[in-house]
Amino acid sequence: MKIAIIGLGFVGLSLTSVLAAKGYETIGIDIDIKKCKEISAGNPPFFEPKLEKTLREGLKKKLTISNDFSLVRNCDFIFVAVGTPQKSNGAIDLSMIRKSITKISKSMYKNKKDQIIFIKSTVTPGTMKNVILPILEKNSKKKAGKEFGLISNPEFLQETSAIKDTKFPHAVVLGGYNTKYMKKAKHFFSKLHPNTAIIITNHQTAEMVKYANNSFLATKISFINQLSNICQNIPEANIDDISKTIGLDQRIGKLFLNAGPGYGGSCLPKDMKALINFANDIGVKPSLLNAVEEINTKQLEQIIKLVEKKLKGISSKRITIMGTAFKPNTDDVRDSISIELIKKLLKMKANITIYDPKAIDNTKKIFDKKITYEDSMIRALENSQCAIFMTYWKEFEKINNKSIRLMKRKLIIDCRRIFSKKNMNAEYFALGIGK
């Protein structure tokens, strides 16, 4: 069996590396020639734990990396994992997936191979039926379900655990018609993930599953942040003790109950906006989803108001942002709350210094020379009038009173309660802990 993966971003490269490392003859395809050369040399274009090791294992076996789309002609399975970026109105941009599907469909014309195309890209319900299927059938001159298979296969990877999630998914969703191609796909995934539930449904339901999953996770985050704001106004109330306790209830669960400055990253914000836009388009007012997004926006505003109040204005103040990645153990700053915070503070004419163990380079791509970058925690805090801890990097736990001695004003806004149990010699404010 030969497998192609189109699009070597976070999802595509993780899948490519895992399948190749498991011994499948795999072709990873991306239009970016420079990226392909780097990946072929065993160097992923982004940081993800265990990805580089898995990629290099795959390259020692049967992995080919190329920008040549014609290679899909000889593949049995073709996974499409290209991006669906957001438009200004919240809707998703299908241009990349249209281009990929068009190229695949033209390669299928006069191709006698019985191929299955899996769509891993996140698309709103109806996209498979109304956009992807017509392109495939028109250009290939073939009929889906009879001469080729088309299956929705949404991914549920978390950044920082992508390799583990690819190897051991909590579920495999296969959306499409009950044909010989679906049976073949089920057999493949049953062998690949013998202990994982395989859900077979139709295209629209499979497309909706991904949005349902991410919108629920975003709801949990906004819920705990709303409670955090309440706790902050109750003397000695502690949101961490509350989240730990309610997380023990199996009906609730402990995951995604860590209060903080709001959710970010490449998935939750984009998928929430896309689902809200989609719901409005089909005549449903998503009141709960709108409230979740509003809470997330206000969370950042509260941090800014607190800093402004304590510094008596932000213009010309030296403010240090500790952590710009949207979560620890990644260099991803896409839709990071820290990045949004910096943008707002710059508009208020603050002097910004940042430190992040992994995301400095990606932060520079956004701000260039508008802010100052330091390669150590201690130097980032020197002469600062306020330090805002946004990302819970493990190394931040080492910071103590000696670390902050050179701050011009020892004002700490701890959005992750990293120092809540330390006796910091500073004006200390922790989100979710009442004073």
C-alpha positions as CSV (number, residue, x, y, z in Angstrom):
1,M,0.0,0.0,0.0
2,K,1.2,3.5,-0.9
3,I,-0.1,6.5,1.0
4,A,0.1,10.3,0.1
5,I,-0.4,13.2,2.5
6,I,-1.1,16.6,0.9
7,G,0.0,19.5,3.1
8,L,2.9,19.2,5.5
9,G,1.7,21.5,8.2
10,F,1.0,20.5,11.8
11,V,-1.5,17.8,11.0
12,G,-0.1,16.6,7.7
13,L,3.5,16.3,8.8
14,S,2.5,14.5,12.1
15,L,0.5,11.9,10.1
16,T,3.2,11.6,7.5
17,S,5.9,10.9,10.1
18,V,3.9,8.4,12.1
19,L,2.8,6.4,9.1
20,A,6.3,6.3,7.6
21,A,7.8,5.3,11.0
22,K,5.3,2.5,11.2
23,G,6.7,1.2,7.9
24,Y,4.0,2.4,5.4
25,E,5.3,3.5,2.0
26,T,4.5,7.2,2.4
27,I,4.7,10.3,0.3
28,G,4.5,13.7,1.9
29,I,3.6,16.5,-0.6
30,D,3.7,20.3,-0.1
31,I,4.0,23.1,-2.6
32,D,6.7,24.8,-0.5
33,I,10.0,23.6,-2.0
34,K,12.1,25.0,0.8
35,K,10.0,23.3,3.4
36,C,10.2,20.1,1.5
37,K,14.0,20.3,1.5
38,E,14.1,20.9,5.2
39,I,11.8,18.1,6.0
40,S,13.7,15.7,3.7
41,A,16.8,16.6,5.8
42,G,14.9,15.6,9.0
43,N,14.2,19.1,10.2
44,P,10.5,19.9,10.9
45,P,9.6,23.6,10.1
46,F,8.0,24.0,13.6
47,F,8.7,22.7,17.1
48,E,6.5,19.8,18.3
49,P,7.7,17.3,20.9
50,K,8.9,13.9,19.4
51,L,8.1,15.1,15.8
52,E,11.7,15.3,14.7
53,K,12.6,11.9,16.1
54,T,9.5,10.3,14.5
55,L,10.2,12.1,11.2
56,R,13.8,10.8,11.1
57,E,12.6,7.3,11.8
58,G,10.3,7.6,8.9
59,L,13.0,8.9,6.6
60,K,15.1,5.8,7.3
61,K,12.2,3.7,6.0
62,K,9.9,4.4,3.1
63,L,9.2,8.1,3.3
64,T,9.5,10.5,0.3
65,I,9.0,14.2,0.6
66,S,8.2,16.2,-2.6
67,N,6.4,19.1,-4.1
68,D,5.3,17.0,-7.1
69,F,1.6,16.4,-7.0
70,S,1.7,13.9,-9.9
71,L,3.1,11.3,-7.3
72,V,-0.4,10.9,-6.0
73,R,-1.3,9.0,-9.2
74,N,0.3,5.8,-7.8
75,C,-1.1,6.0,-4.3
76,D,-3.9,3.9,-2.8
77,F,-4.8,6.4,0.0
78,I,-4.6,10.2,-0.3
79,F,-5.0,12.3,2.8
80,V,-5.7,16.0,2.3
81,A,-4.5,18.1,5.2
82,V,-4.1,21.6,3.8
83,G,-5.1,24.7,5.7
84,T,-8.5,26.3,5.8
85,P,-7.6,29.8,7.0
86,Q,-10.1,32.3,8.3
87,K,-11.7,35.1,6.3
88,S,-12.4,38.5,7.9
89,N,-16.1,37.5,8.5
90,G,-15.1,34.3,10.3
91,A,-15.9,32.0,7.4
92,I,-13.2,29.5,6.3
93,D,-11.2,30.0,3.1
94,L,-11.4,27.0,0.9
95,S,-9.0,28.1,-1.8
96,M,-6.1,25.8,-0.8
97,I,-8.4,22.8,-0.6
98,R,-10.0,23.6,-3.9
99,K,-6.6,23.7,-5.6
100,S,-5.4,20.5,-4.0
101,I,-8.6,18.6,-4.9
102,T,-8.5,19.9,-8.4
103,K,-4.9,18.6,-8.9
104,I,-5.8,15.3,-7.3
105,S,-8.9,14.9,-9.5
106,K,-7.0,15.6,-12.7
107,S,-4.4,12.9,-11.7
108,M,-7.3,10.5,-11.3
109,Y,-8.5,10.9,-14.9
110,K,-7.6,7.7,-16.9
111,N,-6.0,6.4,-13.7
112,K,-7.1,2.8,-13.1
113,K,-6.1,2.7,-9.5
114,D,-9.0,2.3,-6.9
115,Q,-8.1,5.3,-4.8
116,I,-9.6,6.7,-1.6
117,I,-9.4,10.4,-0.8
118,F,-9.6,11.3,2.9
119,I,-10.2,14.9,3.9
120,K,-8.5,15.8,7.2
121,S,-8.8,19.6,6.7
122,T,-11.4,21.2,8.9
123,V,-14.3,22.2,6.8
124,T,-17.9,23.3,7.7
125,P,-20.8,20.9,7.1
126,G,-21.8,20.6,3.5
127,T,-18.3,21.2,2.1
128,M,-17.7,17.6,1.1
129,K,-21.0,17.3,-0.6
130,N,-21.3,20.7,-2.2
131,V,-17.6,21.6,-3.0
132,I,-15.2,18.7,-2.9
133,L,-17.3,15.9,-4.4
134,P,-18.3,17.9,-7.5
135,I,-14.7,18.9,-8.3
136,L,-13.5,15.3,-8.0
137,E,-16.2,13.9,-10.2
138,K,-16.1,16.6,-12.8
139,N,-12.3,16.5,-13.4
140,S,-11.8,12.7,-12.9
141,K,-14.9,11.7,-15.0
142,K,-15.4,9.1,-12.3
143,K,-18.2,8.4,-9.8
144,A,-17.7,8.5,-6.1
145,G,-18.5,5.2,-4.3
146,K,-18.1,3.2,-7.5
147,E,-14.7,4.3,-9.0
148,F,-13.1,6.1,-6.1
149,G,-13.8,6.6,-2.4
150,L,-14.3,10.0,-0.6
151,I,-14.2,10.0,3.2
152,S,-14.3,12.7,5.8
153,N,-11.6,12.0,8.4
154,P,-11.3,15.0,10.9
155,E,-8.3,15.1,13.1
156,F,-8.3,15.8,16.9
157,L,-4.6,16.6,17.5
158,Q,-3.4,18.8,20.4
159,E,-0.3,20.7,19.9
160,T,2.5,19.4,22.2
161,S,1.0,15.9,22.0
162,A,0.5,15.5,18.2
163,I,2.6,12.4,17.8
164,K,0.9,10.6,20.7
165,D,-2.5,11.7,19.5
166,T,-1.7,10.5,15.9
167,K,-0.6,7.1,17.2
168,F,-3.3,6.8,19.8
169,P,-6.4,8.9,18.9
170,H,-9.4,8.9,21.2
171,A,-11.6,8.1,18.2
172,V,-11.4,7.7,14.5
173,V,-14.3,9.4,12.6
174,L,-15.0,8.2,9.0
175,G,-17.7,10.1,7.2
176,G,-19.2,9.0,3.9
177,Y,-21.3,6.4,2.2
178,N,-21.3,2.7,3.1
179,T,-19.4,1.4,0.1
180,K,-16.5,-1.0,-0.4
181,Y,-14.2,2.1,0.1
182,M,-15.6,2.7,3.6
183,K,-15.0,-1.0,4.5
184,K,-11.5,-0.8,3.2
185,A,-10.9,2.4,5.3
186,K,-12.4,0.8,8.4
187,H,-10.1,-2.2,8.0
188,F,-7.0,0.1,7.6
189,F,-7.8,2.1,10.7
190,S,-8.7,-0.9,12.8
191,K,-5.3,-2.3,12.0
192,L,-3.6,1.0,12.6
193,H,-5.4,1.7,15.9
194,P,-6.7,-1.7,17.2
195,N,-7.9,-0.3,20.5
196,T,-9.6,2.9,19.2
197,A,-13.3,3.4,18.6
198,I,-14.1,3.9,15.0
199,I,-17.2,6.0,14.3
200,I,-18.8,5.7,10.9
201,T,-21.3,8.3,9.9
202,N,-22.2,10.6,7.0
203,H,-20.1,13.5,5.6
204,Q,-22.1,16.3,7.3
205,T,-22.0,14.7,10.7
206,A,-18.2,14.0,10.4
207,E,-17.6,17.6,9.4
208,M,-19.7,18.9,12.4
209,V,-17.9,16.6,14.9
210,K,-14.7,18.6,14.7
211,Y,-16.4,21.9,15.4
212,A,-18.5,20.4,18.2
213,N,-15.3,19.1,19.8
214,N,-13.4,22.4,19.7
215,S,-16.4,24.6,20.6
216,F,-17.0,22.5,23.7
217,L,-13.3,22.8,24.7
218,A,-13.5,26.5,24.2
219,T,-16.7,26.6,26.3
220,K,-14.9,24.8,29.2
221,I,-12.1,27.4,29.1
222,S,-14.4,30.4,29.1
223,F,-16.5,28.8,31.8
224,I,-13.5,28.4,34.2
225,N,-12.3,31.9,33.3
226,Q,-15.7,33.3,34.2
227,L,-15.5,31.5,37.6
228,S,-11.9,32.8,37.9
229,N,-13.1,36.4,37.5
230,I,-15.7,35.8,40.2
231,C,-13.1,34.3,42.6
232,Q,-10.9,37.3,42.1
233,N,-13.5,39.4,43.8
234,I,-13.9,36.9,46.7
235,P,-11.2,37.3,49.5
236,E,-8.9,34.2,49.5
237,A,-11.0,32.3,46.9
238,N,-8.8,30.1,44.8
239,I,-9.8,29.0,41.3
240,D,-7.2,26.2,41.1
241,D,-8.7,24.4,44.1
242,I,-12.2,24.8,42.6
243,S,-11.2,23.5,39.1
244,K,-9.3,20.6,40.7
245,T,-12.3,19.6,42.7
246,I,-15.0,19.9,40.0
247,G,-12.6,18.1,37.6
248,L,-12.8,15.0,39.8
249,D,-16.4,14.7,38.8
250,Q,-16.4,12.3,35.9
251,R,-19.3,14.2,34.3
252,I,-17.0,17.2,34.1
253,G,-13.5,16.0,33.8
254,K,-10.2,17.8,34.6
255,L,-9.0,18.7,31.1
256,F,-9.3,22.3,29.8
257,L,-10.2,23.7,33.3
258,N,-7.0,25.7,33.8
259,A,-8.1,29.4,34.2
260,G,-5.9,31.9,32.4
261,P,-5.9,34.8,30.0
262,G,-8.1,33.1,27.4
263,Y,-7.9,30.4,24.7
264,G,-5.7,30.8,21.6
265,G,-3.9,28.7,19.1
266,S,-4.5,27.7,15.5
267,C,-7.8,25.8,16.2
268,L,-10.1,27.0,18.9
269,P,-10.4,30.7,17.9
270,K,-10.7,29.8,14.2
271,D,-13.2,27.0,14.7
272,M,-15.4,29.0,17.1
273,K,-15.6,31.9,14.6
274,A,-16.3,29.5,11.7
275,L,-19.0,27.7,13.6
276,I,-20.7,31.0,14.7
277,N,-20.6,32.2,11.1
278,F,-21.9,28.9,9.8
279,A,-24.7,28.9,12.3
280,N,-25.8,32.4,11.4
281,D,-25.8,31.5,7.7
282,I,-28.2,28.6,8.3
283,G,-30.5,30.7,10.5
284,V,-29.4,29.6,13.9
285,K,-28.4,32.2,16.6
286,P,-25.6,30.6,18.5
287,S,-26.1,32.5,21.8
288,L,-23.9,30.3,23.9
289,L,-21.0,30.3,21.4
290,N,-21.2,34.1,21.2
291,A,-21.0,34.3,25.0
292,V,-18.0,32.0,25.0
293,E,-16.2,34.2,22.5
294,E,-17.2,37.4,24.4
295,I,-15.8,36.0,27.7
296,N,-12.6,35.2,25.9
297,T,-12.2,38.7,24.6
298,K,-13.0,40.3,27.9
299,Q,-10.4,38.2,29.7
300,L,-7.7,40.1,27.9
301,E,-9.3,43.4,28.5
302,Q,-9.3,42.8,32.2
303,I,-5.6,42.2,32.2
304,I,-4.9,45.4,30.4
305,K,-7.2,47.4,32.8
306,L,-5.4,45.9,35.8
307,V,-2.0,46.9,34.4
308,E,-3.2,50.4,33.4
309,K,-4.6,50.9,36.9
310,K,-1.5,49.8,38.7
311,L,0.9,51.7,36.5
312,K,-1.4,54.7,36.3
313,G,-1.2,54.7,32.6
314,I,0.7,52.5,30.1
315,S,2.3,55.0,27.7
316,S,6.2,54.8,27.9
317,K,6.0,52.1,30.6
318,R,8.5,49.2,30.4
319,I,6.4,46.0,30.4
320,T,7.8,42.5,30.1
321,I,5.7,39.7,28.6
322,M,6.7,36.3,29.7
323,G,5.7,33.7,27.2
324,T,4.3,34.4,23.7
325,A,3.5,30.9,22.6
326,F,-0.2,30.1,22.9
327,K,0.7,27.2,25.2
328,P,3.9,25.7,26.7
329,N,6.1,23.2,24.7
330,T,5.3,24.8,21.4
331,D,6.7,27.6,19.2
332,D,3.2,28.3,17.8
333,V,2.0,31.9,18.3
334,R,-1.0,31.7,15.9
335,D,-3.9,33.5,17.6
336,S,-1.9,33.6,20.8
337,I,-3.5,35.7,23.5
338,S,0.0,37.0,24.3
339,I,0.4,38.3,20.8
340,E,-2.9,40.1,21.0
341,L,-1.9,41.6,24.4
342,I,1.4,42.9,22.9
343,K,-0.5,44.5,19.9
344,K,-2.9,46.3,22.3
345,L,-0.1,47.5,24.6
346,L,1.9,48.8,21.6
347,K,-1.1,50.8,20.5
348,M,-1.1,52.3,24.0
349,K,2.6,53.2,23.4
350,A,4.2,50.8,26.0
351,N,7.8,49.6,25.7
352,I,7.6,45.9,25.4
353,T,10.2,43.3,26.2
354,I,9.5,39.6,25.7
355,Y,10.9,36.2,26.6
356,D,9.8,32.8,25.5
357,P,11.9,29.6,25.5
358,K,10.7,28.5,22.0
359,A,8.6,31.2,20.3
360,I,11.1,34.1,20.0
361,D,11.7,33.6,16.2
362,N,8.0,33.4,15.4
363,T,7.3,36.4,17.6
364,K,10.0,38.4,15.7
365,K,8.2,37.6,12.4
366,I,5.2,39.5,13.7
367,F,6.8,42.5,15.5
368,D,10.3,42.8,14.1
369,K,12.0,45.7,15.8
370,K,8.8,47.1,17.5
371,I,9.7,45.2,20.7
372,T,12.7,44.0,22.5
373,Y,13.7,40.3,22.7
374,E,15.7,38.7,25.4
375,D,17.2,35.2,25.5
376,S,17.0,34.8,29.3
377,M,14.3,35.3,31.9
378,I,16.5,37.4,34.2
379,R,17.5,39.9,31.4
380,A,13.9,40.2,30.3
381,L,12.9,41.3,33.8
382,E,15.7,43.9,34.2
383,N,14.4,47.5,34.5
384,S,10.8,46.3,33.9
385,Q,8.0,48.1,35.6
386,C,5.6,45.3,35.2
387,A,6.0,41.6,34.3
388,I,3.0,39.7,32.9
389,F,3.2,35.9,32.9
390,M,1.1,34.6,30.1
391,T,2.3,31.1,29.3
392,Y,3.0,28.4,31.9
393,W,6.5,27.4,30.9
394,K,8.0,25.0,33.5
395,E,11.2,27.1,33.7
396,F,9.2,30.1,35.0
397,E,8.8,28.2,38.3
398,K,12.5,28.9,39.0
399,I,11.9,32.6,39.3
400,N,12.2,33.9,42.8
401,N,12.9,37.1,44.7
402,K,16.5,37.1,43.5
403,S,15.3,36.9,39.9
404,I,13.2,40.0,40.1
405,R,15.7,42.2,42.1
406,L,16.6,44.3,39.1
407,M,13.0,45.1,38.1
408,K,12.4,48.9,38.2
409,R,9.1,48.2,39.8
410,K,8.2,44.8,41.2
411,L,4.7,44.5,39.8
412,I,3.8,40.9,38.7
413,I,0.6,39.9,36.9
414,D,0.5,36.1,37.1
415,C,-2.2,34.9,34.6
416,R,-1.3,31.3,35.3
417,R,-0.8,31.4,39.2
418,I,2.8,30.2,38.8
419,F,3.9,31.9,42.0
420,S,0.7,31.7,44.0
421,K,2.4,29.6,46.7
422,K,5.6,31.6,46.8
423,N,6.3,34.6,49.0
424,M,7.2,37.0,46.2
425,N,8.6,40.4,47.3
426,A,6.4,42.2,44.8
427,E,3.0,43.7,44.1
428,Y,1.5,40.4,43.1
429,F,-1.8,39.7,41.4
430,A,-2.8,36.3,40.3
431,L,-5.8,35.7,38.1
432,G,-8.5,33.7,39.9
433,I,-7.2,34.3,43.4
434,G,-9.2,36.7,45.6
435,K,-7.5,39.4,47.7
